[in-house]
Amino acid sequence: MGEERGPGGAVHLLCLAASSGVPLFCRSSRGGVPTRQQNLDVQLSSARTEDTTVVWKSFHDSITLIVLSSEGGHSELKLERLLQMVFGAMVLLVGLEELTNIRNIERLKKELRASYHLIDSFLGNSELIGDLTQCVDCVIPPEGSPLQEALSNFAKATRTAFVSLVVSGRVLAATEGWWRLGTPEAVLLPWLLGSLPPQTARDYPVYLPHGSPTVPHRLLTLMLLPGLELCLLCGPQPLLSQLDPQLLESWWQPLLEPLRASVLLGPGALPAGFPLHEDILGLLLLHLELRRCLFTVEPSGDKEPSLVQRRRLLRSFYSLVTSTHFPPEPGLPEKVEDTAQKAQVPRACYLVSGPEEPGTGWRLVALQVGPRRLLLLLSPQSPTHGLRSLATHTLQALTPLF
């Protein structure tokens, strides 16, 4: 499972107006892109050379997105989902009407600049994984119930159904309304906050690609602590000026310590002291029905491989098991052969990355039980005959979290 970035390895993205082929923007793009493939008598969506994979997709017969990757380990699944997220980001910040009824190319180019921060974060080595899993990146608070209760009461007081606490792009707590947001906005909104420069307060117009692609909402954000933001998705009310510091202090000052503890979690995602086996170097837990996930590569952070390499290994392993070993995720179309083979769907699989010698090679194991799927990255010392048992015990420990 080659995950090392090869010499000159990169991901390049090009956005075109589908009818004219006029480029709307490029993010690290290179030439030689098949910009007019719709004129051919073939329906292609991807192509592969010896060292490059190209995937393209047309959205609403108006926008064509093309991605080229020369990085090792980039599967078509990864790149297809990248394109979905990029188009979702464009709708989130510009609105579907502007993208499907293009009246002025130059004006649209200027408007799309607002999406560059978010799109560029998909192309980098993010600590999040919702772009690939299409599940909301979460962090588990050390004291979940006080924060959840306070958040629910604050939402009632401000008459806002969609409220959340977000730590570095991960949802810490949210109201029922926020959790009911559809895909992709449920993933995009906290990711957007993680991609923007810190601000004390924001009043940000956003469209919801699934729920309201043509009518904008307001995303209000207030920094409670550095790295921790209170987010409200609302209409004309409340005004940002109504959320004054005294109101915020009365709600959140009593919870200052658990809030500070939550900020410290950051990429760790799990409460401090959560028991994990010493061989675990990273994990990804998904709840496929709730569309939430926990992702961390922090355990034993002083050991090899690097945190960046751990993330790449787990992302590639997720793509592999999702494409080949496990049933389609909720909301994705099933093939006829998938339905026929449901009785033989594997519940666990593992992979050794590297030399197949005793005590060498990172272990990767995946286990699915009901709606939960767990992926673990383990040290070379972890015996392969014990991988399923270790994964089962870990999943049992994580299950109460969601």
Phi, psi and chi 1 to 4 in degrees:
 res  aa     phi    psi   chi1   chi2   chi3   chi4
   1 MET       -   81.4 -151.5  172.2   69.4      -
   2 GLY   -70.0  114.1      -      -      -      -
   3 GLU  -114.9   -4.2  -91.9  -65.4  -21.6      -
   4 GLU   -69.6  139.5  -68.1  -71.0  -10.6      -
   5 ARG   -72.3  120.6 -175.6 -171.1  -64.3 -108.5
   6 GLY   -74.2  170.2      -      -      -      -
   7 PRO   -58.6  124.8  -21.0   31.8      -      -
   8 GLY    73.1    6.6      -      -      -      -
   9 GLY   -61.3  136.0      -      -      -      -
  10 ALA  -162.1  167.6      -      -      -      -
  11 VAL  -119.0  130.7  178.9      -      -      -
  12 HIS  -123.7  138.0  -51.6  -68.8      -      -
  13 LEU  -126.0  134.7  178.7   71.7      -      -
  14 LEU  -130.7  134.0  176.7   62.1      -      -
  15 CYS  -116.3  129.4  176.2      -      -      -
  16 LEU  -126.2  150.1  -52.1  167.4      -      -
  17 ALA   -73.9  119.6      -      -      -      -
  18 ALA   -61.7  -37.9      -      -      -      -
  19 SER   -72.4  -37.2   59.3      -      -      -
  20 SER  -104.7  -20.2   63.1      -      -      -
  21 GLY    77.9    8.3      -      -      -      -
  22 VAL   -71.2  127.0  173.0      -      -      -
  23 PRO   -66.4  133.1  -18.2   30.2      -      -
  24 LEU   -94.9  -37.2  -62.2  175.8      -      -
  25 PHE  -164.4  159.7   63.7   79.6      -      -
  26 CYS  -131.5  140.4  -31.0      -      -      -
  27 ARG  -122.6  103.3  -52.1  -51.4  -67.9  168.4
  28 SER    55.6   43.9  -58.6      -      -      -
  29 SER   -83.7  157.3 -179.5      -      -      -
  30 ARG  -128.9  162.3   73.9  167.6   48.0  152.3
  31 GLY   -71.3  179.9      -      -      -      -
  32 GLY    78.3   22.9      -      -      -      -
  33 VAL   -83.9  136.4  175.1      -      -      -
  34 PRO   -75.0   85.6   27.8  -33.1      -      -
  35 THR   -80.7  -18.5   60.6      -      -      -
  36 ARG  -124.0   42.6  -60.2  -58.2  -61.5  -86.8
  37 GLN   -66.2  -16.4   78.6  -80.8    1.1      -
  38 GLN   -71.0  -13.2   64.3  -93.4   37.8      -
  39 ASN   -83.2   -6.2  -69.8  -21.4      -      -
  40 LEU   -87.8  159.6  -55.7  176.5      -      -
  41 ASP   -86.6   34.3  -75.0  -31.4      -      -
  42 VAL  -136.4  150.3  -70.3      -      -      -
  43 GLN  -107.4   90.9  -65.8  -64.0  -40.9      -
  44 LEU  -105.4  146.1  -65.7  176.0      -      -
  45 SER  -127.0   -6.8   61.6      -      -      -
  46 SER  -158.0  160.4   64.3      -      -      -
  47 ALA  -153.2  156.5      -      -      -      -
  48 ARG  -141.1  133.8 -173.1 -176.9  -65.0  -90.0
  49 THR  -110.3 -171.3   66.5      -      -      -
  50 GLU   -60.9  -36.4 -176.0  176.3  -19.0      -
  51 ASP  -128.6    8.1   58.3   -0.4      -      -
  52 THR  -140.3  139.0  -57.1      -      -      -
  53 THR  -113.6  133.3  -58.4      -      -      -
  54 VAL  -120.8  129.8 -176.6      -      -      -
  55 VAL  -131.2  136.6  175.0      -      -      -
  56 TRP  -140.0  155.8   59.2   90.9      -      -
  57 LYS  -152.5  139.4 -177.6  174.4  176.1   60.6
  58 SER   -99.6  134.4  178.9      -      -      -
  59 PHE  -113.9  121.9  -65.4   86.0      -      -
  60 HIS    56.3   28.2  -62.2  -88.0      -      -
  61 ASP    54.0   25.4  -64.4  -37.7      -      -
  62 SER  -128.8  -38.9 -180.0      -      -      -
  63 ILE  -121.1  130.1  -62.6  -67.2      -      -
  64 THR  -113.3  127.5  -62.2      -      -      -
  65 LEU  -112.6  135.9  -70.4  171.9      -      -
  66 ILE  -129.6  131.5  -55.9  167.2      -      -
  67 VAL  -125.1  135.6   60.6      -      -      -
  68 LEU  -119.2  131.5  -57.1   89.9      -      -
  69 SER  -129.4  127.3  174.7      -      -      -
  70 SER  -110.9   17.1   55.2      -      -      -
  71 GLU   -86.4  140.0  -73.1 -172.2   -3.3      -
  72 GLY   -65.5  145.8      -      -      -      -
  73 GLY    85.0    2.6      -      -      -      -
  74 HIS   -90.1  102.8  -98.0 -178.3      -      -
  75 SER   -81.7  166.9   67.9      -      -      -
  76 GLU   -63.6  -34.0  -70.5 -177.1   14.2      -
  77 LEU   -58.5  -47.2  173.1   74.7      -      -
  78 LYS   -57.4  -46.8  -75.5 -175.3 -177.4 -178.3
  79 LEU   -72.2  -35.9  -61.4  177.2      -      -
  80 GLU   -62.7  -43.2  -72.5  167.3    1.0      -
  81 ARG   -70.5  -31.1  -67.4 -166.2  175.1 -178.5
  82 LEU   -60.1  -45.1  170.1   62.7      -      -
  83 LEU   -63.3  -39.9  -65.2 -174.3      -      -
  84 GLN   -61.4  -42.0  -68.3  169.7    5.6      -
  85 MET   -68.9  -38.1  -68.3  -63.6  -71.7      -
  86 VAL   -63.8  -45.1  168.2      -      -      -
  87 PHE   -65.5  -39.6 -175.2   73.7      -      -
  88 GLY   -58.6  -39.9      -      -      -      -
  89 ALA   -64.7  -38.5      -      -      -      -
  90 MET   -64.6  -43.9  -66.4  165.3   63.8      -
  91 VAL   -66.1  -41.3  175.6      -      -      -
  92 LEU   -54.6  -39.8 -175.5   80.7      -      -
  93 LEU  -106.6  -12.7  -63.4  172.3      -      -
  94 VAL  -119.1  -31.5  174.6      -      -      -
  95 GLY    96.6  146.4      -      -      -      -
  96 LEU   -67.9  -35.5 -173.0   61.1      -      -
  97 GLU   -59.1  -42.5  175.8   65.5   23.4      -
  98 GLU   -65.8  -27.6  -67.4  -66.0  -37.0      -
  99 LEU   -87.8  -26.7  -62.1  172.6      -      -
 100 THR  -100.1  -15.9   56.3      -      -      -
 101 ASN  -128.3   72.3 -171.8   12.0      -      -
 102 ILE   -76.9  113.0  -58.6  174.4      -      -
 103 ARG   -98.2  -34.1  -59.5 -179.9 -176.4   87.0
 104 ASN  -139.4  106.0 -173.9  -46.3      -      -
 105 ILE   -59.2  -45.2  -73.4  -77.8      -      -
 106 GLU   -65.1  -38.8  -66.1  -55.1  -45.2      -
 107 ARG   -66.3  -41.0 -173.0 -178.6   70.8 -178.1
 108 LEU   -62.9  -40.5  178.6   58.6      -      -
 109 LYS   -57.1  -43.5  -73.6 -178.5 -178.5 -179.7
 110 LYS   -65.9  -41.3  -68.6  179.0 -178.8  178.2
 111 GLU   -65.7  -35.3  -69.6  176.7  -14.5      -
 112 LEU   -70.0  -15.7  -75.5  170.8      -      -
 113 ARG   -59.8  -27.3  -70.2  174.8 -171.3  167.1
 114 ALA   -63.9  -19.9      -      -      -      -
 115 SER   -93.7   -3.7   65.3      -      -      -
 116 TYR   -62.6  -43.3  -73.5    0.0      -      -
 117 HIS   -55.9  -47.1  -87.4  -62.5      -      -
 118 LEU   -67.4  -45.9 -176.7   52.5      -      -
 119 ILE   -63.9  -42.7  -69.4  170.8      -      -
 120 ASP   -61.8  -31.1  -72.2  -10.7      -      -
 121 SER   -67.7  -26.2   69.9      -      -      -
 122 PHE   -72.4  -28.4  -60.8  145.2      -      -
 123 LEU   -86.2  -15.2  -57.3  178.8      -      -
 124 GLY   -90.9 -171.9      -      -      -      -
 125 ASN   -91.7   72.4  -67.8  -46.1      -      -
 126 SER   -69.3  151.7  174.6      -      -      -
 127 GLU   -80.2   -8.1  -65.1  177.1  -11.4      -
 128 LEU   -95.2  169.2  -52.0  177.1      -      -
 129 ILE  -138.7    3.1 -160.1  168.6      -      -
 130 GLY   -62.1  -24.9      -      -      -      -
 131 ASP   -62.3  -31.1   61.4  -41.7      -      -
 132 LEU   -92.5  -44.3  177.2   60.6      -      -
 133 THR   -81.9  -19.4   64.0      -      -      -
 134 GLN    59.5   28.4  -61.0 -179.2  -27.7      -
 135 CYS  -117.6  154.3  -65.1      -      -      -
 136 VAL   -75.1  125.5  179.1      -      -      -
 137 ASP   -67.8  128.5  -75.4  -79.2      -      -
 138 CYS  -123.7  160.2  -62.2      -      -      -
 139 VAL  -130.5  139.6   58.3      -      -      -
 140 ILE   -93.0  119.3  -57.5  -59.8      -      -
 141 PRO   -70.2  150.7   25.5  -32.6      -      -
 142 PRO   -65.3  -29.5   20.7  -30.5      -      -
 143 GLU  -131.8   84.3  -61.4  177.7   46.9      -
 144 GLY   -64.8  -43.4      -      -      -      -
 145 SER   -66.8  -42.1   54.1      -      -      -
 146 PRO   -62.0  -40.3  -21.8   32.5      -      -
 147 LEU   -67.5  -42.0  -66.6  179.8      -      -
 148 GLN   -64.6  -43.1 -174.2   63.4   54.7      -
 149 GLU   -64.6  -44.3 -176.8  179.6   -3.1      -
 150 ALA   -62.5  -40.3      -      -      -      -
 151 LEU   -64.5  -43.8 -169.7   71.5      -      -
 152 SER   -62.3  -42.3  -61.3      -      -      -
 153 ASN   -67.6  -38.5  -69.2  -24.8      -      -
 154 PHE   -63.6  -41.0  178.7   82.6      -      -
 155 ALA   -61.5  -41.3      -      -      -      -
 156 LYS   -64.8  -42.1  -69.1  176.0 -176.3  176.1
 157 ALA   -65.4  -33.5      -      -      -      -
 158 THR   -95.4    1.2   55.9      -      -      -
 159 ARG    54.9   44.3  -61.6 -179.1 -179.6  179.4
 160 THR  -125.6  121.4  -53.3      -      -      -
 161 ALA   -79.7  -23.4      -      -      -      -
 162 PHE  -112.1   95.6  -53.1   96.8      -      -
 163 VAL  -135.6  142.9 -173.7      -      -      -
 164 SER  -149.7  161.3   66.7      -      -      -
 165 LEU  -109.2  128.6  -69.6  168.9      -      -
 166 VAL  -124.5  127.7  176.3      -      -      -
 167 VAL  -113.9  110.0  177.3      -      -      -
 168 SER    49.2   45.3  -56.8      -      -      -
 169 GLY    85.9    0.0      -      -      -      -
 170 ARG  -111.4  139.5  -64.3  173.2  172.9   83.5
 171 VAL   -80.3  123.5  175.1      -      -      -
 172 LEU   -90.4  -42.5  173.8   68.1      -      -
 173 ALA  -157.0  153.5      -      -      -      -
 174 ALA  -156.4  156.2      -      -      -      -
 175 THR   -76.4  165.5   60.2      -      -      -
 176 GLU   -59.4  -37.8  -70.1 -175.5   11.3      -
 177 GLY   -61.0  -43.1      -      -      -      -
 178 TRP   -62.7  -43.3 -174.0  -79.1      -      -
 179 TRP   -65.9  -21.4  -74.2  127.6      -      -
 180 ARG   -84.4   -3.9  -74.6 -161.7  -61.5  -92.0
 181 LEU   -56.7  144.3  -70.8  171.9      -      -
 182 GLY   -80.7  175.3      -      -      -      -
 183 THR   -90.3  133.1  -57.7      -      -      -
 184 PRO  -101.5   -1.3   36.6  -36.7      -      -
 185 GLU   -62.8  -30.3   49.7 -100.2   33.5      -
 186 ALA   -60.9  -33.3      -      -      -      -
 187 VAL   -84.1  -39.9  174.8      -      -      -
 188 LEU   -69.9  -38.0  -74.1  169.1      -      -
 189 LEU   -62.4  -53.1  -71.3  171.3      -      -
 190 PRO   -66.0  -32.7   17.7  -27.8      -      -
 191 TRP   -64.0  -39.2 -164.7  -62.1      -      -
 192 LEU   -57.6  -45.2  171.5   65.7      -      -
 193 LEU   -62.7  -38.6  -60.5 -176.5      -      -
 194 GLY   -68.3  -19.8      -      -      -      -
 195 SER   -93.6  -13.6   71.1      -      -      -
 196 LEU   -91.0  151.4  -66.8  173.5      -      -
 197 PRO   -61.5  147.3  -18.7   29.9      -      -
 198 PRO   -59.7  140.0  -19.2   30.4      -      -
 199 GLN  -143.6  147.1  -81.9 -174.2  -97.2      -
 200 THR   -64.0  -39.2  -56.1      -      -      -
 201 ALA  -153.3  150.3      -      -      -      -
 202 ARG  -139.9  148.6  -61.3 -172.5 -169.0   89.8
 203 ASP  -129.1   97.1 -169.0  -21.0      -      -
 204 TYR  -115.4  121.7 -146.4   82.7      -      -
 205 PRO   -75.3  131.4   26.3  -31.5      -      -
 206 VAL  -138.7  149.2  -67.2      -      -      -
 207 TYR  -102.8  152.6  -62.1   82.3      -      -
 208 LEU  -102.6  109.5  -54.5 -178.4      -      -
 209 PRO   -54.2  -33.8  -27.5   35.7      -      -
 210 HIS   -94.1  -47.1  175.3   76.0      -      -
 211 GLY   -89.1  -30.7      -      -      -      -
 212 SER  -156.2   72.6 -177.2      -      -      -
 213 PRO   -75.5  -13.5   26.6  -32.8      -      -
 214 THR  -117.5  -14.1   57.1      -      -      -
 215 VAL  -114.0  120.9  178.6      -      -      -
 216 PRO   -75.5  150.4   27.1  -33.3      -      -
 217 HIS  -111.4  176.6  -74.3   61.9      -      -
 218 ARG  -111.6  131.3  -65.8  165.1   61.7 -131.2
 219 LEU  -104.9  107.2 -179.7   63.9      -      -
 220 LEU   -95.4  132.6  -55.2 -175.5      -      -
 221 THR  -130.9  140.1   71.1      -      -      -
 222 LEU  -133.4  128.2  -60.7  121.0      -      -
 223 MET   -79.7  114.4 -174.2 -173.8  -66.3      -
 224 LEU   -83.0  -39.3  -59.6 -177.5      -      -
 225 LEU  -146.6  156.7  -68.7  169.1      -      -
 226 PRO   -55.5  121.9  -26.6   35.1      -      -
 227 GLY    92.2   -4.9      -      -      -      -
 228 LEU  -128.7  121.0  173.6   60.9      -      -
 229 GLU  -123.9  142.1  -66.5 -176.6  -83.9      -
 230 LEU   -93.7  126.9  174.6   66.0      -      -
 231 CYS  -121.9  134.4  -51.1      -      -      -
 232 LEU  -126.6  128.4  -62.9   83.1      -      -
 233 LEU  -104.3  116.3 -175.3   64.3      -      -
 234 CYS  -149.3  178.6   54.2      -      -      -
 235 GLY   -95.4 -138.7      -      -      -      -
 236 PRO   -63.3  -27.4  -21.7   32.9      -      -
 237 GLN  -117.2  149.2  -61.9  -66.1  -32.4      -
 238 PRO   -81.9  160.6   32.0  -36.2      -      -
 239 LEU   -73.9  148.8  -60.6  176.5      -      -
 240 LEU   -60.0  -34.3 -173.5   58.9      -      -
 241 SER   -66.7  -21.8   57.9      -      -      -
 242 GLN   -73.7  -20.5  -67.5  175.7  -57.9      -
 243 LEU   -92.5   65.4  -55.6  174.4      -      -
 244 ASP   -77.6  164.6   57.9   65.9      -      -
 245 PRO   -57.2  -34.6  -26.2   34.0      -      -
 246 GLN   -65.8  -40.4  -71.3 -176.4  -19.3      -
 247 LEU   -62.9  -46.1  173.6   65.8      -      -
 248 LEU   -62.8  -41.6  -65.2  176.5      -      -
 249 GLU   -63.7  -38.3 -174.7  172.4  -31.7      -
 250 SER   -65.0  -29.8   66.3      -      -      -
 251 TRP   -86.2  -40.0  -79.3  102.3      -      -
 252 TRP  -109.1  -16.9  -59.0  105.4      -      -
 253 GLN   -58.4  -41.3 -177.2   67.7   30.7      -
 254 PRO   -63.2  -17.4  -22.0   33.7      -      -
 255 LEU  -109.6   23.3  -65.4  169.2      -      -
 256 LEU   -59.8  -41.3 -167.2   55.7      -      -
 257 GLU   -66.7  -49.8  -71.8  -49.4  -50.0      -
 258 PRO   -63.5  -29.7   14.9  -27.0      -      -
 259 LEU   -67.1  -43.5  -70.8  173.1      -      -
 260 ARG   -62.7  -41.1  -79.2  176.5  174.9  161.0
 261 ALA   -63.6  -34.7      -      -      -      -
 262 SER   -68.7  -38.6  -61.6      -      -      -
 263 VAL   -61.6  -39.3  172.9      -      -      -
 264 LEU   -65.6  -25.0  -66.9  175.3      -      -
 265 LEU   -62.4  -48.8  -71.0  177.4      -      -
 266 GLY    46.6 -127.1      -      -      -      -
 267 PRO   -65.7  -11.5  -20.2   32.3      -      -
 268 GLY   -66.6  -29.3      -      -      -      -
 269 ALA    65.5  -32.2      -      -      -      -
 270 LEU  -102.5  152.3  -63.2  168.7      -      -
 271 PRO   -57.7  145.9  -21.9   31.5      -      -
 272 ALA   -57.0  135.4      -      -      -      -
 273 GLY    84.0    4.1      -      -      -      -
 274 PHE   -62.1  129.4 -170.5   88.2      -      -
 275 PRO   -73.8  118.0   26.4  -32.9      -      -
 276 LEU  -128.3  145.6  -72.0  176.0      -      -
 277 HIS   -61.1  143.7 -166.8  -79.9      -      -
 278 GLU   -64.4  -20.2   62.1 -178.0    0.4      -
 279 ASP   -79.5  -12.6  -73.1  -13.4      -      -
 280 ILE   -77.0  123.9  -65.3  176.1      -      -
 281 LEU  -107.8  -12.7  -57.0  175.6      -      -
 282 GLY  -175.3  154.4      -      -      -      -
 283 LEU  -149.4  153.1   69.5   83.1      -      -
 284 LEU  -134.1  117.0  169.8   61.2      -      -
 285 LEU  -113.0  126.0  172.3   66.8      -      -
 286 LEU  -119.0  138.5  -56.0  110.4      -      -
 287 HIS  -108.5  104.9 -165.1  -60.9      -      -
 288 LEU   -73.5  -19.8  -60.7  173.7      -      -
 289 GLU   -86.9  -41.7  -68.2  178.0   -3.0      -
 290 LEU   -76.8  -15.3  -63.4  178.9      -      -
 291 ARG    59.6   46.2  -52.0  -57.6  -59.3  171.2
 292 ARG  -125.9  154.2  -57.3  178.5 -160.7  175.7
 293 CYS  -147.2  153.9   67.0      -      -      -
 294 LEU  -116.6  131.5  -69.5  174.1      -      -
 295 PHE  -139.5  121.3 -179.4   50.3      -      -
 296 THR  -148.3  143.9  179.7      -      -      -
 297 VAL  -123.6   22.8  -67.3      -      -      -
 298 GLU   -80.6  -27.9  -64.9  -66.6  -48.6      -
 299 PRO   -55.2  136.0  -24.9   34.7      -      -
 300 SER    49.4   50.0  -57.8      -      -      -
 301 GLY   -65.1  -13.4      -      -      -      -
 302 ASP   -85.8   -3.4   56.1  -22.1      -      -
 303 LYS   -97.1  162.2  -62.7 -179.8 -178.5  178.6
 304 GLU   -75.3  153.3  -69.4  -67.6  -29.8      -
 305 PRO   -79.9  177.5   31.9  -35.6      -      -
 306 SER   -65.1  163.7   68.5      -      -      -
 307 LEU   -63.5  -37.8  -59.4 -172.6      -      -
 308 VAL   -63.2  -43.8  169.7      -      -      -
 309 GLN   -66.9  -36.7  179.7   68.6   -6.4      -
 310 ARG   -61.1  -44.4  -67.0 -178.5 -171.1 -166.8
 311 ARG   -61.8  -41.5  -77.2 -168.4  -74.9  -89.9
 312 ARG   -64.0  -42.0  -70.9  179.1 -177.1  163.8
 313 LEU   -61.4  -45.5  -74.3  166.4      -      -
 314 LEU   -70.1  -37.6  -82.9  168.2      -      -
 315 ARG   -64.2  -42.7  -71.9  175.9   73.0   95.3
 316 SER   -67.2  -38.6  -82.9      -      -      -
 317 PHE   -66.4  -39.7 -171.5   50.8      -      -
 318 TYR   -59.2  -46.0  169.3   83.5      -      -
 319 SER   -60.3  -41.1  -63.9      -      -      -
 320 LEU   -64.1  -51.9  174.1   67.1      -      -
 321 VAL   -70.9  -30.9  -60.7      -      -      -
 322 THR   -70.9  -36.6  -59.8      -      -      -
 323 SER   -77.7  -32.2  -58.0      -      -      -
 324 THR  -124.4  -25.9   59.6      -      -      -
 325 HIS  -112.5  -24.2  -66.3  -53.6      -      -
 326 PHE  -117.6  160.4  -72.9  108.1      -      -
 327 PRO   -66.6  161.2   24.3  -33.6      -      -
 328 PRO   -57.2  144.3  -22.6   32.9      -      -
 329 GLU   -76.4  156.6  -65.4  169.2   -0.3      -
 330 PRO   -53.8  135.6  -26.6   34.6      -      -
 331 GLY    91.8  -10.2      -      -      -      -
 332 LEU  -101.4  142.5  -61.7  178.4      -      -
 333 PRO   -66.7  142.6   23.6  -32.7      -      -
 334 GLU   -96.9  143.3  -69.1 -168.6   20.6      -
 335 LYS   -83.8  158.1  -59.9  176.4 -177.0  176.8
 336 VAL   -59.1  -42.5  174.3      -      -      -
 337 GLU   -68.0  -28.4   57.5  -93.5   30.1      -
 338 ASP   -63.1  -44.6  -69.2  -24.7      -      -
 339 THR   -64.0  -40.1  -53.6      -      -      -
 340 ALA   -68.1  -25.4      -      -      -      -
 341 GLN  -102.6   12.2  -65.7  175.3    6.6      -
 342 LYS   -57.0  -34.7  -91.3 -169.2  174.4  179.3
 343 ALA   -66.1  -21.6      -      -      -      -
 344 GLN  -106.4   15.8  -70.4  140.7   10.9      -
 345 VAL   -64.4  127.0  166.3      -      -      -
 346 PRO   -69.6  145.8   24.2  -31.4      -      -
 347 ARG  -101.7  -10.9  -68.0 -169.8  172.9  -88.3
 348 ALA  -152.2  150.6      -      -      -      -
 349 CYS  -155.9  158.7   60.2      -      -      -
 350 TYR  -143.2  163.5   78.6   89.6      -      -
 351 LEU  -144.8  141.0  178.0   71.0      -      -
 352 VAL  -107.7  118.6  176.7      -      -      -
 353 SER   -97.6  113.1  176.3      -      -      -
 354 GLY   120.9 -164.3      -      -      -      -
 355 PRO   -60.7  136.7  -20.0   31.0      -      -
 356 GLU   -88.3   65.7  -66.0 -173.1   11.7      -
 357 GLU  -125.2  150.6  -59.3  172.5    8.2      -
 358 PRO   -55.4  131.4  -24.2   33.4      -      -
 359 GLY    77.4   11.2      -      -      -      -
 360 THR  -128.0  158.9   63.7      -      -      -
 361 GLY    87.3  130.3      -      -      -      -
 362 TRP   -69.2  138.0  -44.0  113.5      -      -
 363 ARG   -93.4  134.7  -84.8   73.9  166.2  128.0
 364 LEU  -126.6  128.5  -68.3  134.6      -      -
 365 VAL  -133.6  141.7   59.0      -      -      -
 366 ALA  -125.7  139.4      -      -      -      -
 367 LEU  -138.7  132.4  176.2   72.0      -      -
 368 GLN  -122.3  128.5 -179.2  151.2  -21.0      -
 369 VAL  -132.9  113.3  178.0      -      -      -
 370 GLY    60.2 -132.0      -      -      -      -
 371 PRO   -83.1   -2.0   31.5  -35.0      -      -
 372 ARG  -100.6  136.8  -67.6  177.3  178.4   84.7
 373 ARG  -127.2  129.3 -178.0  179.5  -60.1  169.9
 374 LEU  -119.3  131.4  175.1   66.3      -      -
 375 LEU  -119.8  131.7  -78.0   69.2      -      -
 376 LEU  -123.0  141.3  -64.9  177.0      -      -
 377 LEU  -106.4  124.3  171.5   64.2      -      -
 378 LEU  -123.9  156.1  -58.3  162.0      -      -
 379 SER   -69.3  159.8   69.5      -      -      -
 380 PRO   -61.7  -20.3  -24.3   34.4      -      -
 381 GLN   -76.2  -13.6  -72.4   71.1   40.0      -
 382 SER   -74.0  119.8 -165.7      -      -      -
 383 PRO   -66.6  138.2   22.6  -31.5      -      -
 384 THR   -64.9  -30.3   54.1      -      -      -
 385 HIS   -70.2  -14.8   62.6   79.7      -      -
 386 GLY  -104.4    6.1      -      -      -      -
 387 LEU   -65.1  -44.8  -65.3 -178.9      -      -
 388 ARG   -65.4  -41.1  179.9  164.0 -174.3  160.0
 389 SER   -63.2  -43.5  175.0      -      -      -
 390 LEU   -63.0  -43.5 -166.6  159.0      -      -
 391 ALA   -64.0  -39.7      -      -      -      -
 392 THR   -63.5  -45.4  -59.8      -      -      -
 393 HIS   -65.1  -38.4  -72.4  -58.7      -      -
 394 THR   -66.1  -42.5  -55.7      -      -      -
 395 LEU   -63.7  -39.9 -177.8   56.1      -      -
 396 GLN   -61.3  -38.5  -71.4  171.8  -12.9      -
 397 ALA   -69.6  -33.5      -      -      -      -
 398 LEU   -83.4  -22.9  -67.6  168.8      -      -
 399 THR   -53.8  -40.1  -67.3      -      -      -
 400 PRO   -63.9  -16.7  -24.1   34.7      -      -
 401 LEU   -69.2  -39.3  -59.5 -178.3      -      -
 402 PHE  -170.8      -   58.5   62.5      -      -
